[in-house]
């Protein structure tokens, strides 16, 4: 029998995550204001992974200058999250302009 993952208990605390996206940055960005993600899809994937182990997560994604796309077919990167909880509705995500 193949084992795919490990069940881990969620933390009993809530978390808030602020991420930034700018289409002009490098792929090695970490989502901070000074090193924003290049693609909105990458920010969403990162947010899902980071809040998966919390009871509830609030994610604010701020769009910096430039155009932004939301299509997974156009973005050419592979991201394998460390944590995943696709069956829990524990996230509230807001996407808005940074300024």
C-alpha positions, 0 to 999 in steps of 0.5 A, a space after each residue: 500500500 502506498 502512503 501519500 501523506 501524513 495527517 497532522 492536527 491543526 493549530 488551535 490559533 488563527 493566522 493572517 498572511 499578507 502577500 504581494 504580487 507584481 508581474 515584474 519580479 523574479 521567480 525566487 520571490 517570497 511574497 513580501 513587499 520587497 520581493 513580491 511574487 510574480 504571478 497571482 496563481 503562485 501567491 494563491 498556492 503559497 497561501 493555501 500551503 501556509 494557512 493549511 495547518 491553522 484553524 482559520 486563515 485570513 489571506 490578504 493579497 495585494 496587487 502591485 503595479 503591472 498587469 496580472 493574470 489568473 490562468 494556470 495554463 499561462 503560468 509556467 512553474 511547478 509548486 508542490 506545497 508542504 501542507 495541503 488541506 483541500 477539504 477544509 474551508 478555513 481560509 478567507 482570501 481578499 485580493 485587492 490593489 496595494 494602493 
